Amino acid sequence: MMRKDQTLGEYLREQGVSRRGFLKYCSATASLMALPPSAVAQVAEALASAKRPSVIWLSFQECTGCTESLTRSHAPTVESLIFDAISLDYHHTLQAAAGYGAEAAREAAMEENEGEYILVVDGSIPVKNKAFSTIAGISNYDMLVDAASKAYAVVAVGTCAAFGGLPMANPNPTGAVSVSEIVKDKPIINVSGCPPIPVVITGVLAHFLTFGTIPELDALGRPAAFFGQNIHDRCYRRPFYERGQFAETFDDEGARKGWCLYKLGCKGPTTYNACATLKWNQGTSFPIQSGHGCIGCSEPSFWDKGGFYEPISAGMWGSREALLGAAAAGAVLGVGSAIAARSRKKKAIAEEEV
Amino acid sequence: MTLLDFARGPGLQWALWIFVFGVTWRIVGAMFLMAKKDLSKARRKKYVADGVRTIITRSVPARSFEKRIRFQHISGYAWHFALFISVLFFAPHILFFESLLGFGWSHLPNTIILFTAAAATAILIALLLRRATHPVQKFISNADDYISIFVVLIPLVTGILAFAHVGARYETLLAIHLLSVEAMLVWFPFGKLMHTAMTMPSRYQAGTSFGHRGIKA
């Protein structure tokens, strides 16, 4: 474990990471953050001299998928060392401490690093009744308000924390809200996804370590470097869309030939994330490459945007009964207006005859 | 709710309700307004043949006017043909109809659709300019004509932009395209776009009436 007074460079050298390996990581990080090659030296210098910042990770209404994704995908690469290089002072799932001892550690870290620590949150926060989700008797809401008030910035990891996610899906029984609905006075970085791409989380933290600032964000508060382009624009199946070659089912000839999955409900055209470029499982693949359409998990309310297998261009028409009702009302009005017109005509003829 | 969510959901539902309500009102109203039964002795009793013949004869220009209306005639047919191909045979459109009707059909390659959509747009712009500049056409045109052209032209333009991903993010372009289609659906029953539903039945009805009276037309 890295000592608090130790720089990252010193720690990495101790761990046997070569200068070449470190610079390779810096290049990848600079590339991930959409920085020019000239910035690699700056990234390397900043990372090498960075002292590990305190990170407090709070988990609320979530499934632990974000943590699972992060921890399983990266060990034992150099990115995981970056995680060793932060002082992860509180994380329900990963910490050894439990109960009041764990809470005491969180409070101590908050006091010791007031105004300087990074607060990472995964999971949404129930506001319908605070007691729906509590930790050590403290409601998620109160814990977030308290921890955020003393943080430097908040990173909302996963779609639940960023936009409410699955807990907020209709009918939202717990009154779940996102972090940004509660925290208004701190910088918030939304790293959405269900789960988010691990390298994106480490990339955001690397940006903190390098520049001491939050990265450029898009309109939804997500790092523009990772969420600036939609999946469709970067999808290797895009040429098939352009040619109008679509898989009709998951086991037809089109599917076997790797044609576009638009007809099978792929949400790639309306989903902004780096899946098609960074990919998952150490760059192995991503859902579309595995033969399944994108479900749009990094977008707000993705759970309530119609079925996962409904194409984007399919309309949500409402009920057939309502349409029949509109037709019946139209027919009644049609008959009524025809009768009225005939009556007026009859009256006019009668008046003329008089 | 995002703009696209609105366009795909409540916006579409309201537009469709208004469309169905209005079209039914117009058709049922017209049917009940039809002339009383002709009590005179029928000169011919080939109502279907007469009706169909009039549909055909009214669909080609009268010889005496052919030269004068050739541009209008050819461009009108070309425009309708290009529009139908673009609307009915683009894969995402078929999926749109399938979500309502419950069945779909084969689509054409996007290259063909892009060509027909571009052709339809260009022809409609040309017809609009002609209407706005030709002395006679300008004189006989009213707001209904221009509104009807615009509510059809805008979905064509926004559809091409959405297809090409030009001008804004895809979901914004798609939402604008859907909203423009919804505007057209709302306007449809109340303006001249209603000719889509009225033209053929009224020609048929005129044909049967002509036949009854022994008129060949």
Interface residues (C-beta under 8 A of the other chain):
Chain A: N230 H232 D233 Y241 E242 R243 G244 F246 Y262 K263 P269 T270 P300 S301 K305 G306 E310 P311 I312 S313 A314 G315 M316 W317 G318 A322 L323 A326 A327 A328 A329 G330 A331 L333 G334 V335 S337 A338 I339 A341 R342
Chain B: M1 T2 L4 D5 R8 G9 L12 Q13 L16 W17 I18 V20 F21 G22 V23 T24 W25 R26 I27 V28 G29 A30 M31 F32 L33 A91 P92 H93 L95 F96 E98 S99 L100 H107 L108 P109 N110 T111 I113 H165 R169 Y170 E171 L174 L178
